[in-house]
Amino acid sequence: MKLELDAVITWVDGHDPQHLAKRLSAMRETGRDLQKTTNATHETRFREEGEIYYCIASLLKYAPFIRRIHVVTDSQEPRFLGDFSREGICDKDLIRVVDHRTIFADYENVLPTFNSLTIETMLWRIPDLSETFLYLNDDVFINAPLSPDELFTPDGRLRITGTARATWPLKTKYRLRNWRYRLTGRKHVPSHFKTTQVLAASMVGEKRYVQLDHTGHLLRQSTFARYFKNHPDVLARQIAPKFRRISQFLPVALANHLELQAGSACLQQPREYCYLKPGHVGQPILDEITKAKWLWGCVQSLDEFDPLEKQKFRAVMDRKFFDFLPAAVRDHSAPEKTLDIKASEAAIVLLPRIQ
């Protein structure tokens, strides 16, 4: 039987003045401090540095069996997205842009949203989406040839890669954190990657959670549809926050546990992957990207890289994916975009690091 597998990428351009204006308005409406950012509102979450082009190029090069790539955005489109087909790198209809208004149809009251957990909860509602799909953040890329056999078992079960860990240590840690925040009068308790995974496991009665890495994730549309049909109240609560909240779960983790409980997936130990972040981009890790040692890679907060680090990373990625990148993407001589906002609001944009 022919494999039908789509890829879904979430993306936002925080440079866009309209998007910025909506975000600042939402921060005011929800009582967020415009001068002091948190894990949920820090500028790095919304900065666009062209990472998505490497993500798409990696799919084209290393996963040619992907039927279609859906780019989920908020009334935006990556500047050079159309160049992939115009330059003959891929077919015209292979890459599609999907707006938030489409996947939030009948739930438009929660828009605009600036919450990745909220958005990820609704990805299964993309029109004409394959039953099983590969989800990637825009800063994730495939670093070596990917075979369908690495995604599915011979009998069609999903391969979930992660490490099973007890939930109680993190539950205890975050109860203490919540208590400390209440004592100090801080309203917005930070929501972290592991916290959202623990909550997802606990929702379905698990005492162990699958600790995930920043890689691609294989998901089934029907798993989400069935769960939220039976738990509409959970869906309503999950998509309401415009920014991350400690009460939200990771949709990928919820789907993983539902699949494992149903016997439609198997858990396997994760492979080593390439994780680049500011201050940790030495030549050894760049060499390993070139040699395609790891299957997956993730570049975290490229906007916060030292200029030389950023230059070296881009040079490696441009060489690696040369035949799968539009010419304009490989031309880094153009000046970087700047936020076009009023001078009076400049201090709001130049936000400090996470407190």
Secondary structure by P-SEA (a helix, b strand, c coil): cbbbbbbbbbbbccccaaaaaaaaaaaaaacccccccccccccccccccaaaaaaaaaaacccccccbbbbbbcccccccccccccccccccccbbbbcccccccccccccccccaaaaaaccccccccccbbbbbcccccccccccccccccccbbbbbbbbbbbaaaaaaaaaaaaaaaaaaccccccccaaaaaaaaaaaacccccccccccbbbbbaaaaaaaaaacaaaaaaaacccccccccccaaaaaaaaaaaaccbbbbbbcbbbbbccccccaaaaaaaaaccccbbbbcccccccaaaaaaaaaaaaaaccccccccccccccccccccccccccccccccccc
